[in-house]
Amino acid sequence: MTDEVDFDYNKDQNKETDAVQETINETMAHFLATADVDTVYGQPIRKGDTVIIPTAEVFSALGFGSSQGHMHRAESRGGKWSGGGGGGRTFSRPVAVIVASTEGVRVTPVFDTTKIILAGLTALGFMFTTLLRMRSNKHTGSED
């Protein structure tokens, strides 16, 4: 005598889908919180008649994916499968300081030495690679 197990795939799949949706919603709420005005503009600092407000640039990147399908061999879940995943990153960096005093308001940019150096090295790398390709094309007589 064989015992049959009644397996409701749709019911199980709905539970998984709900769990995935909840995870996505929680992650999105976290990422949206990084775009809050308090993240971009820091707490004002008062010194006498002068107020200093730090400002930042915030960048968030986020990605999700999921898939489902059928297996060739009937395995668990009636031969059906599903899966998913995601990830993201948030970056921020200071960009300026707003100074408000009795003399007026001025915005002082923050000079990011690291960003300038990286941009310069990247440009030099591209220029060096281009020169090498041009030089090798002259010697071989070929064109791209």
Secondary structure, 3 states (H helix, E strand, C coil): CCCCCCCCHHHHHHHHHHHHHHHHHHHHHHHHHCCCHHHHECCCEEECCEEEEEEEEEEEEEEEEEEEEECCCCCHHHHEEEEEEEEEEEEEEEEEEEEEECCEEEEEECCCHHHHHHHHHHHHHHHHHHHHHHHHHHHHCCCC
